Structures are given as structure tokens and as C-alpha cells.
């Protein structure tokens, strides 16, 4: 087993460790105090920011808060640094997400921010620059990660959601029960999915110019999936919102075109299913990742079912088939997935 696959298999334990921390009564009390302080402190603008995987997580976290009536946006840290910085004022909560805590743009933002700006850091390294400079740190318990982001991605997403549910008052017993099931679901899927993934690769064939499509919170996992294909498999994949794909890129669909589409049961499930069927109707092949029990018999659609029941948690469980696919595709092409040849795990330059 190569290191990338080992880190994929370490995800159930990373989820378990992270959940153990945030289910702790004392930690929950600190979270409650944080929420009370923020709600009483005149904060009316929340900006989530990060780079790469951390920016994708920012997008999903902002979607969660926005869907519950809390003003929140996600901005790429590089763009925020150079173009959006003037909007950050004393009524802004800046949520900086960096798995390493050492991303170049995040470090520059921390130097540039005014002392009156409240900053929360979400990181896998509390001893990092972000850990030392944020007003409060929400740690991620992913452990050491050397390859393309897998366990840091899902645990950072989980912590961002816990923060979001807390700050919007949505945290409840039902969510707690669902979260406690996550490590077991991942472990079960790790045993169940490999054969399905091999069959999916047989269905897809060679991959090139691969669109990865989603709507809502699943878009963060579509973006992470495309990044993994770029970074770990050297495949030119790109993520795109379902609505955007309908506005133009659908015109490129013809026999030979392949797409990956995430379709969680939720607000835009019907739109996503219609898109899958339309791509298939135009001759394209679709790998459909869903938590719905809807049955499809189209020969141009291959379905992989994952655990779900919550549109946001789907963005965590939905990544696993793609992680396994990235590893399996690299093996078919004769190389090891996840290592870096032209960059590094931590990006230290712009």
C-alpha cells in the first residue's frame, strides 16, 4: 500500500479523533462562549478564506451559514489579500483556514490585518503561524499528512461545519448522532468501494479535460476532486457549478466526453439528476456520486452510492470514491499518486 492510499485509510481514525475533541464537554463550553461573544460583539460580516483545499472548505462553510440566514462569504486568500482587504473592518470576523497554518497568502493576511479585526484560525497545526496569530484556534486532528490532501480535507471540513452549526444555533442531538456515525461509515466504505471504483474506471476509460460538476455544498468536494486529479494524477480536470455548466459548457458534450457529477439528496437534487441524464442523452459518460436510492438504467451513467442523509455531510462522505479512484487510476498508468514533482505540500510563494 503506497503512502497516499495509507492516508486515505487513516481517515476513519482522523474523523474519530476530531469528533472526540469537539464532543468533549469542556471544548463545547468554549465553543458556546465563542458563539456568545461573537453574537454580542457586533459582528455582522463573516469572511472565510483559504487557498486550495482550504478555500474549497471556506466555500462550503459560507454556504452553510448563508443557508441559515447568517451573512457569510468565502474569498480566495490571495484575492482577499490583494483586492478585497478594504472590506475587512472591526465588524468583520475573519476565519482563516489553512491545514498547515503556513500558507503564504494566509501569513501575509495575518501581517496585514488590523489589530481590531477578530480572527479565528482553523488548522491542523496549532504551533503554526496561523495558530500563534489567530485570536482563537479551532484545531483539526488529522495527524501528519505528507501527500495530496485527504484526511486534512475531510476533518477541516468537519470542523468548519461544527463551527457553522454552532454559530447559527443549529447544533442539535440529531446532528451529534449523524456525526458519530461518520468514522464507521468511512471504514465500511473503504472495504466496500474498491471493486466499484475499478468498475467505474473501466466505464470511464482514459481521462482528459474532465469536468467535475456539483451544486451547493457538494461543489467544495467537486473542486477538491478536480484538484486531486490535477495534483495526484496529472489529469487536467476542472470543477464547475451545475448551473454554470448548463450556461455554455453543455455545448461541448458529445460522444467521448466524460464527466463526474455529485448529486446529493437536497435542494438541487432534481437539477443535478436532469443534468446527468442530459449529458448521457448527448452521448457523454457520467460518473454519478449520490446518496439517493434513485435507480438509473442508462448505459452512459455509472452510479456510486455513498452514505448521506444530510446535504452538507455528503460533501465529506462523497469524496472517498474519488480519492480511491485517483489512486487506482495512477496505478493503471504506472505511477504513485499523491507525490509532488513541481511543487510542495506547503506552498511558500505566490
N, C-alpha and C positions, 0 to 999 in steps of 0.2 A: 504494500500500500504506500503510495507516494505521500509527500507532506501535505499537498493540497487536499487530498482525499482524507487524510488523517484529521485535518482541521474541520472538514465537513462532518466527520463522525464525532468530533468533540462538541458539536453544537448542543445536544441534549444536556450535557453537563454544564455548559456555559449558560444556557437558559435557566437551569436549576439553581446555579449559584447566584445569578442576577435576581431571580424571583425570591430566593431565600433572603437576600439583602432587603428587598423592598417590601416583603411581607413581615419583616421584623417590626415589632410594636414601637420600639424607640425611633426607628427610621421613619415610620409612618407619622409619628408625632411631629418629627422635624419637618416632614413634608407638609403637614397640616399647618404648622406655624409659618412656613414659607408662603403657602397659599393665602393665609390670613394677612400676612404682611403685604403681599403684592396687591391683594384686593383692597387694602386700606391705604395703599401708598400712592394713589393717583396714577397708576399705570394704565394707559389707555391704548398702548401700541406695543405689540409683541413681534419682534423680528427674529426668526430662526435663520441661522446662517451656517454654512459649512462648504466644503469642497468635495467633489466626487461623491462617494457613498454617503458622506455626512450631509451633503446638500440634498441628496435624494431623501434622506431621513427628514431633513428640515421641511421639505415639501409635504410629506405625509403628516408631520406634526401640525403644520399650519392648516392643512385641510381638516384635521380632527377638530382643532379649536374653532375654525371658521364655521364648520358644520353645526357647532353648538352655540353660535352667536357671539363668540369671543373674537375680537379683532386681532388677526394674526396674518403675517405674510412670511414667505420664505424667499430669501435673496442669496444668490451665489456670493460667497465671501469676497471673491476678487472684484466683482461688480460693485458690491457694497463698499468696499474699501476705496475704489477709485471714483465711483459715480453716485452712490446712494448715501454716503456718510452724513450729509447735511440733515437728513430726516431723523437721525438719532439724537434725541434730546432727553431731558430729565424725566419725561413721562413715558419713555421707551424702556422696555425690558429686552435686552439683547441676549438671546440664547445661542451661544456658540457651541457648535458640535464638531468635535474632532476626535477620532478614535485614538490617535497618538497624542493629541494635545500639542503637537509641534508643527502643524501645517503652516506653511509660510504665510499665507494670507490671514489666518487667524491670529498669528503672532503680531502681524502688522496692525490688525484691527485693535488688538488689546493695547498696543502702544498709543494708538491714535484716539481711542475713546476718552471722553471727558470723565473726570472723577465722579460726577454726579450720575452717570449712566449705570443703571443696575445691570449686572451681567451674571448669567448662570452658565456654567460650563458642563457639558455632557461629554465624558471622555473615559477611555479605558486606561488612562494613566494619570492618576491623581497627583503624581510628582512632576508632571509636565509643566510647561509654560502656562498653558490654559488652567491647569489645576491650581497653580500658585497665584494666578491673577484674576480669576473669576471671584465674584462676591460669594458664590456658593457653588459647590461641585456636586453633580449627580453622577456618581461613578457607575461604570459599566464593568461587569465581572466576566469578561470574555477570556481572560488569560492571555498568554503570549500568542501572537499570530504573526506568522512570517510570510505567508503567501497572499494572493489576492483575497480581499475581504470576504469572509463568510460568517464566522461566528461573531465578529465585531459588528457586522452589519445587522444581524437579527437582534442582538442584545441592545445595541444602541437604539434601534427602532423601538424595542420593547420599553426601554427606559423613557424615551420621548413620549410614548403613548401613556405610560403611567403618569408622567408629569401632566400631560394634557387632560387625562381623565380627572386627575386631582384638581387642577386649576379651574375646570369647568363644573365641578361638583357632580361629575358623572360616575365617580368611583362607587361601586356597589358590590354586594355579595355575588351576584351573577358573574360579574367580570372576574372577581377573585377565583371563582370556580373554573371559569374558562382558562384563565392564565395558568392555573395549577396543572391543567391537562397538557400544556404545550410541550414540556420535555418528553413526556410519554408518547405524544403524537409524533414528534420528530424521530424518536428512537424506533417506533413502529414503521414509519415511512422509510427510514434508512434500510430496513430489511425488505420492505415490500417493493420499493420503486426501481432498483437497478435493472431488473429484467424489462420493466415497462419502458425505461429510458432507452435501453438498447433497441427495443422495437420502434420507439419514436425516432431514433436516429436512422434506422432502416427506412422508415417512412419519409423522412426529410431529405436524406442523401447529403451531398456536399452543400455547405452553407456559404453564401456570399451575399453581400448587401441585404442583410437580414433585418427587416423591421420587427420591433418588439412593441406591441400595442396594448394600451390599457387606459382606463379612466379612473378618476378619483384616487383614493389612497394606493391602489394597486399600481399606479403609474410609477411610484418610487421603486417598486420591485421590477417593473419593466425596465426602468433606467439602470438599475443595478445589474440586471441580466445582460443588457446590452454591453455594459461596461466589462462584465466578466468575459464575454465573448471577445471583446476588443483586447483586453489586458492579458487574459489567460490562454486564449486560443488564437489570437491574432486574426480574428474574423471581423470584417467591417460591418458590425451590427449597429443599429441606432434605435433609440426609443422614441415613441411618438404617441401623443394623446389620441384616443379613438376618434374624437370629433375632428381633430386636425387631419387625421388620415383620410377621413371622409371628404375633406375640403382640398382635394387635389391629388395626393399620393395614390388614392384608389385607382387613378388612371393608369398607373404602371402595372397593375395586376394583370397577369396573363399566365398561360401555362409555363411552368418553370419557376415562377415566383413563389417564395416560401415566406411564411410569417409566423410569429409566435404571438398569441393573444391571451391575455389574462381576463377572465370573466367571472368575478366573484358574484355570488348571490347578493344583490344590493340594489342601490338606486339606479344604476345604469346597466344592470344585467341584460335587459331586453335589447338595448342598443348594441351591446357587445356581441350577443348571440347573432343578431341580424348581420353584423359586420362579418363574423366568421362565415356565415352562410353565403354572403355576397362574394367574399374573396374566393370561396370554393366554387361558387357558380361561375365566376370569371376564369376558372382554371387554375387558380393558385392553391397551394397546400397550406393548411393551417394546423399548427400545434396549439391546441386549446387547453389552458390550465384553468380549472374551475373547481368549486366546492359544491356545485349544484348536481343534483341527480338527473338532470335533463339528459335524455338519450338522443344521440345523433347517429345516423346511419350513412352519412355522406362519406364516400371513399376518399375525398380530399381533406377530411378533418380527422385528426388523431386527438383523442381526449385523454388527458391525465387528470385524475381526480385527487384532490388533496383535502385534508380536514379543513373545516371552515365554521360557518355559523355566525361569523362576525366579519363585516367588510374590512375592518382595519386589521384584525388578526390574520386575515387571509394574506395580507402583504408580507407576513412573516412565514407562514406555512407554505405559501406559494412559491417561494424562492428555491426550495430544496430540489425539485425536479430539474431546475435549470442548473443548479450547482453540479449535480450529478451528471447532467448532460455535457457541461463544459469539460469535466474530467474525462468522460467516456469519449468525447469527440477528439480530444487531444491524443488519447491512446490510439485511436484509429488512424490518426495522422502521424503517429510515431514520435511524439514528444511529451514532455511532462507539463501539465497545465499549472498555471499559477505563479511561475517564477518570473523575475523581471530581467529583461535584457537591455532595455534602453532607458530605464528609469529606476525608481527605488520604491520601497514600501511607503516611506515618508517623503513627500515632495517638499524640498527645501529651497526651491527657487520659483520665480514666476516665469 
